[in-house]
Amino acid sequence: MKKITVFLLMILISMTSANFCLGNEKKNHTCFRIVDSNKDGEITFQEFEKFFGNDTERFKKADLNKNGRLSHDEYHELLGHGS
């Protein structure tokens, strides 16, 4: 619960009206950038786990190309935001 609260707080702090997680916005959303802590453009399971817990099944389901990392589009499909 604490991790989710911190995540939501980070989103609120860094959120702008044009850069929040909506399906019709440009790439590089605020929520994706927060989870992508090393800023390499992909989310590893270790990064994912910090916010979503040890949910390997959910991560594997979202990893459509099975490369062990979530692309921007895979991550937003997972959240239901579209890409």
TATA-V169966 format. One record per run of one state. SS is the DSSP state (a for helix, b for strand, c for the rest). FROM is the first residue (numbers start at 1). TO is the last residue. Records with the same first field share a line. If there is no record, write none. Layout:
SS = FROM-TO, FROM-TO
//
This chain:
c = 1-1, 15-29, 36-42, 53-55, 63-68, 71-71, 80-83
a = 2-14, 30-35, 45-52, 56-62, 72-79
b = 43-44, 69-70
//
